Amino acid sequence: MGVRDSICWARLPRAGVGNKLLVWGKALVFSRLNSLALNVTGWHRWRIGPLVRRELGRYYCGQFRTVREVGTWASFRALLSYRRITEPRLEKIYVHDKRLFIFSQVPHWRDYFTDLRKHRDLIRRALMDTVAPTLLRKLLTLPKPVVSIHVRQGDFRCLEPGEDFSRCGTVRTPLDYFTRTLALINRIASLALPVTLFSDGKDSDLTDLLALPNVTRHKAGPAMEDLLLMSQSRILLPSAGSTFSYWAAFLSDAAVIMHPEHRVPALRPASLAHDFFEGALEENSPEPDGVLLQNIRDAVAAYRMMPLRQ
């Protein structure tokens, strides 16, 4: 028996969709490199946290198609008798016995996409085949954002006085960072670009942003709808440390502006850097990066071509 008789299992964690996708993405790439059937479990686990916070979009029932590459009996047989290999490297392998390759661990935060960057096109295509068709059809009816800001709050805590933001994880990105960065973008654009604000926070916690001209809050929908809509932006400001934000950036053909104190390794392949900016926008920089400048000009052009201005 060869590797083709083996099975790859994406055992998704009890976590948000960003972390689930990191595990799914690695398993997908490994299975396709080795022509293995992929078994995915864990999209629809119930969790108490989102229920308490009334984040119903973070229950993923109905957001993903049921794709059965592995039958129930084959899965059971593999669990009972196949040799188990956990978290294998993403490469083509050669074996002569039946194995069950298991992916369940979220990559280290220092470089979430290190194994996924060069497989971005494969992952984007596969994800569109995995998301529920009804959700994709609805997405076609929604206007694409010009600028998107994602403000992660929910299960992220506030920064404590005296804490160094650059050394903290699962901490809310300060709102004044978003307001300052948006002001810089608008100064370069010479107008107030329309901004779509995505957040799991309350309006009362977002007043400084919502008070700005041309900023509209997106009514929260299913998590994957929001993530994919964000990925269609011209300019994207993620929340630092949010894998939800980072997945929208990874999938996007957009300028991605990161917090200068939370720089992470590139989310996308290096080949995209020629066309789409990814990095920090420094307030004291005398001249914006040339790629970013072009991306902002493209955003202005797209805005001016919109049939209706909000």
C-alpha positions as CSV (number, residue, x, y, z in Angstrom):
1,M,0.0,0.0,0.0
2,G,1.3,3.5,-0.7
3,V,0.7,7.0,0.4
4,R,-2.5,7.3,-1.6
5,D,-4.2,4.8,0.7
6,S,-3.4,7.1,3.6
7,I,-5.7,9.8,4.9
8,C,-5.2,13.4,6.0
9,W,-7.3,14.7,8.9
10,A,-7.8,18.4,9.8
11,R,-9.0,18.2,13.4
12,L,-10.0,21.9,13.8
13,P,-9.5,23.4,17.2
14,R,-12.3,24.8,19.5
15,A,-11.4,28.3,18.5
16,G,-12.4,31.2,16.2
17,V,-12.6,30.9,12.4
18,G,-9.1,32.4,11.9
19,N,-7.4,29.8,14.0
20,K,-9.6,27.0,12.4
21,L,-8.5,28.1,9.0
22,L,-4.8,28.0,9.9
23,V,-5.2,24.3,10.7
24,W,-7.4,23.6,7.7
25,G,-5.0,25.4,5.4
26,K,-2.0,23.3,6.4
27,A,-4.0,20.1,6.1
28,L,-5.4,21.1,2.8
29,V,-1.9,21.8,1.4
30,F,-0.5,18.6,2.7
31,S,-3.4,16.5,1.3
32,R,-3.1,18.1,-2.2
33,L,0.7,17.8,-2.3
34,N,0.3,14.1,-1.7
35,S,-3.0,13.4,-3.4
36,L,-4.7,12.3,-0.2
37,A,-8.3,12.4,0.8
38,L,-8.9,15.1,3.3
39,N,-11.2,14.7,6.3
40,V,-12.2,17.9,8.1
41,T,-14.0,18.0,11.4
42,G,-14.7,20.8,13.8
43,W,-16.2,23.6,11.8
44,H,-19.5,23.5,13.8
45,R,-18.4,23.1,17.5
46,W,-20.5,25.1,20.0
47,R,-18.6,27.4,22.4
48,I,-19.9,29.3,25.4
49,G,-17.8,32.4,24.9
50,P,-19.5,33.7,21.7
51,L,-22.9,32.8,23.1
52,V,-22.2,34.9,26.2
53,R,-21.0,37.8,24.1
54,R,-23.9,37.4,21.6
55,E,-21.5,36.8,18.7
56,L,-23.8,34.6,16.8
57,G,-21.8,35.0,13.6
58,R,-19.0,33.0,15.4
59,Y,-21.1,29.8,15.3
60,Y,-20.2,28.4,11.9
61,C,-23.2,26.2,11.1
62,G,-24.3,26.8,7.6
63,Q,-21.1,28.8,6.6
64,F,-19.3,25.8,5.2
65,R,-20.3,23.1,2.8
66,T,-20.2,19.5,3.9
67,V,-17.4,18.0,1.7
68,R,-16.9,14.3,2.3
69,E,-13.7,13.1,0.8
70,V,-13.5,10.4,3.4
71,G,-16.4,8.1,4.3
72,T,-17.5,7.4,7.9
73,W,-16.2,3.8,7.8
74,A,-12.9,4.8,6.2
75,S,-12.4,7.4,9.0
76,F,-13.2,4.9,11.7
77,R,-10.9,2.3,10.2
78,A,-8.0,4.8,10.0
79,L,-8.5,5.8,13.6
80,L,-8.3,2.2,14.7
81,S,-5.5,0.8,12.6
82,Y,-3.5,3.4,10.7
83,R,-0.2,4.6,12.0
84,R,-0.7,8.2,13.2
85,I,1.6,11.1,12.2
86,T,0.9,14.4,13.8
87,E,1.8,17.8,12.2
88,P,3.9,16.6,9.3
89,R,5.9,19.1,7.3
90,L,4.2,20.4,4.2
91,E,6.1,18.5,1.6
92,K,5.6,15.5,-0.8
93,I,6.3,12.3,1.0
94,Y,6.9,8.6,0.1
95,V,5.7,5.9,2.4
96,H,4.7,2.2,2.0
97,D,2.1,1.7,4.7
98,K,-1.3,3.2,5.6
99,R,-1.0,6.4,7.7
100,L,-3.3,8.9,9.3
101,F,-1.8,12.4,9.0
102,I,-3.3,14.7,11.7
103,F,-3.3,18.5,11.8
104,S,-4.7,20.1,14.9
105,Q,-2.2,22.7,16.2
106,V,-2.4,26.4,15.5
107,P,1.0,27.7,14.2
108,H,3.1,30.0,16.4
109,W,1.9,33.6,16.4
110,R,5.3,34.9,15.2
111,D,4.6,33.5,11.7
112,Y,1.1,32.1,11.2
113,F,1.4,31.9,7.4
114,T,5.0,30.6,7.0
115,D,3.8,27.3,5.5
116,L,0.9,28.8,3.6
117,R,2.3,31.8,1.7
118,K,3.5,30.0,-1.4
119,H,0.3,28.0,-1.6
120,R,-2.0,31.1,-1.5
121,D,-3.6,30.5,-4.9
122,L,-4.5,26.9,-4.0
123,I,-5.9,27.9,-0.6
124,R,-8.0,30.7,-2.1
125,R,-9.5,28.4,-4.7
126,A,-10.2,25.7,-2.1
127,L,-11.7,28.1,0.4
128,M,-14.2,29.3,-2.2
129,D,-15.2,25.7,-2.8
130,T,-15.6,25.1,0.9
131,V,-17.7,28.2,1.9
132,A,-21.4,27.6,1.6
133,P,-22.8,28.7,-1.9
134,T,-25.6,30.7,-0.3
135,L,-23.1,32.8,1.5
136,L,-21.0,33.4,-1.6
137,R,-24.2,34.4,-3.5
138,K,-25.0,37.0,-0.8
139,L,-21.5,38.3,-1.0
140,L,-21.9,39.1,-4.6
141,T,-24.8,41.5,-3.7
142,L,-22.7,43.5,-1.2
143,P,-20.7,46.6,-2.2
144,K,-16.9,46.0,-2.0
145,P,-15.4,48.3,0.7
146,V,-12.8,50.9,-0.3
147,V,-11.1,51.0,3.1
148,S,-11.9,48.4,5.8
149,I,-10.9,48.6,9.4
150,H,-11.2,45.6,11.7
151,V,-11.4,46.4,15.4
152,R,-11.1,43.2,17.4
153,Q,-12.6,43.4,20.9
154,G,-14.7,40.5,22.1
155,D,-12.3,38.2,23.9
156,F,-9.3,40.6,23.5
157,R,-8.6,42.5,26.7
158,C,-7.8,46.2,27.1
159,L,-4.2,47.3,27.4
160,E,-3.3,47.9,31.0
161,P,-1.5,51.2,32.1
162,G,2.2,50.8,31.7
163,E,2.0,47.7,29.4
164,D,4.1,47.6,26.3
165,F,1.7,46.9,23.4
166,S,4.4,45.4,21.3
167,R,5.0,42.7,23.9
168,C,1.3,41.8,24.6
169,G,-0.9,39.3,22.9
170,T,-4.7,39.1,22.6
171,V,-4.9,42.8,23.5
172,R,-7.1,45.3,21.8
173,T,-5.5,47.6,19.3
174,P,-5.8,51.1,20.6
175,L,-8.5,53.1,18.7
176,D,-6.3,56.1,18.4
177,Y,-4.0,54.1,16.1
178,F,-6.9,53.6,13.7
179,T,-7.9,57.2,13.8
180,R,-4.3,58.4,13.2
181,T,-3.7,56.0,10.4
182,L,-7.0,56.8,8.7
183,A,-6.1,60.5,8.9
184,L,-2.7,59.8,7.2
185,I,-4.5,57.8,4.4
186,N,-7.0,60.6,3.8
187,R,-4.2,63.2,3.8
188,I,-2.4,61.2,1.1
189,A,-5.7,60.7,-0.8
190,S,-6.6,64.4,-0.4
191,L,-10.2,63.3,0.5
192,A,-12.0,61.3,3.1
193,L,-12.2,57.8,1.6
194,P,-15.3,55.7,2.6
195,V,-14.4,53.4,5.5
196,T,-16.3,50.2,6.4
197,L,-15.8,49.4,10.1
198,F,-15.9,45.7,11.1
199,S,-16.0,45.0,14.8
200,D,-17.3,42.7,17.5
201,G,-17.4,45.6,19.9
202,K,-20.3,47.8,21.0
203,D,-21.0,51.2,19.3
204,S,-20.3,52.9,22.6
205,D,-16.8,51.5,22.5
206,L,-16.2,52.7,18.9
207,T,-17.5,56.3,19.1
208,D,-14.2,57.9,18.1
209,L,-14.1,56.0,14.9
210,L,-17.8,56.2,14.1
211,A,-17.6,60.0,14.6
212,L,-15.2,60.4,11.7
213,P,-16.4,61.5,8.3
214,N,-17.4,58.7,5.8
215,V,-17.0,55.9,8.4
216,T,-19.9,53.4,8.4
217,R,-20.2,50.3,10.6
218,H,-20.9,47.1,8.8
219,K,-23.8,45.2,10.3
220,A,-22.2,42.0,11.6
221,G,-23.2,38.9,9.6
222,P,-21.8,35.4,9.5
223,A,-18.1,35.4,10.2
224,M,-17.0,34.1,6.8
225,E,-19.2,36.7,5.0
226,D,-17.4,39.5,7.0
227,L,-14.0,38.0,6.5
228,L,-14.4,37.6,2.7
229,L,-16.0,41.0,2.4
230,M,-13.0,42.6,4.2
231,S,-10.7,40.7,1.8
232,Q,-12.3,42.5,-1.1
233,S,-11.2,46.0,0.2
234,R,-8.7,48.3,-1.6
235,I,-7.1,49.1,1.8
236,L,-7.2,47.0,4.9
237,L,-6.3,47.9,8.5
238,P,-6.2,44.7,10.6
239,S,-6.3,44.5,14.4
240,A,-2.9,43.4,15.7
241,G,-2.8,39.8,16.6
242,S,-6.2,38.9,15.1
243,T,-6.0,35.8,12.9
244,F,-9.5,36.8,11.6
245,S,-7.9,40.1,10.3
246,Y,-4.8,38.3,9.0
247,W,-6.9,35.8,7.0
248,A,-8.7,38.7,5.3
249,A,-5.3,40.2,4.5
250,F,-3.8,36.9,3.3
251,L,-6.7,36.4,0.9
252,S,-6.8,40.1,-0.3
253,D,-5.3,42.0,-3.2
254,A,-5.2,45.1,-1.1
255,A,-2.8,47.4,0.7
256,V,-2.5,46.0,4.2
257,I,-1.4,48.5,6.8
258,M,-0.1,46.9,10.0
259,H,0.4,48.4,13.5
260,P,4.1,49.6,13.7
261,E,4.5,47.9,17.1
262,H,3.0,44.6,16.0
263,R,4.9,43.9,12.7
264,V,4.6,40.2,11.7
265,P,6.4,38.4,8.9
266,A,4.7,38.9,5.5
267,L,1.3,37.3,5.3
268,R,1.4,36.9,1.5
269,P,3.9,35.8,-1.1
270,A,6.8,38.1,-1.8
271,S,5.7,38.4,-5.4
272,L,2.7,40.4,-4.4
273,A,4.8,43.1,-2.7
274,H,5.4,44.7,-6.1
275,D,1.7,45.5,-6.5
276,F,0.2,45.6,-3.0
277,F,1.7,47.3,0.1
278,E,2.0,45.3,3.3
279,G,3.6,46.9,6.4
280,A,3.4,49.9,8.7
281,L,2.5,53.5,7.7
282,E,4.9,55.6,9.7
283,E,3.5,59.0,10.9
284,N,6.8,60.8,10.6
285,S,7.7,59.4,7.2
286,P,8.2,62.3,4.7
287,E,7.1,60.3,1.7
288,P,4.8,57.2,1.7
289,D,6.0,54.0,0.1
290,G,5.6,54.1,-3.6
291,V,3.5,50.9,-3.8
292,L,1.3,52.3,-1.0
293,L,0.9,55.6,-2.8
294,Q,-0.2,53.8,-5.9
295,N,-2.7,51.6,-3.9
296,I,-4.2,54.8,-2.3
297,R,-4.5,56.4,-5.7
298,D,-6.2,53.2,-7.0
299,A,-8.6,53.4,-4.0
300,V,-9.4,57.0,-4.8
301,A,-10.1,56.1,-8.4
302,A,-12.4,53.2,-7.4
303,Y,-14.3,55.5,-5.0
304,R,-14.9,58.1,-7.7
305,M,-16.3,55.4,-10.0
306,M,-18.8,54.2,-7.4
307,P,-22.3,54.8,-8.6
308,L,-23.6,55.9,-5.2
309,R,-21.5,57.6,-2.5
310,Q,-22.4,56.9,1.1
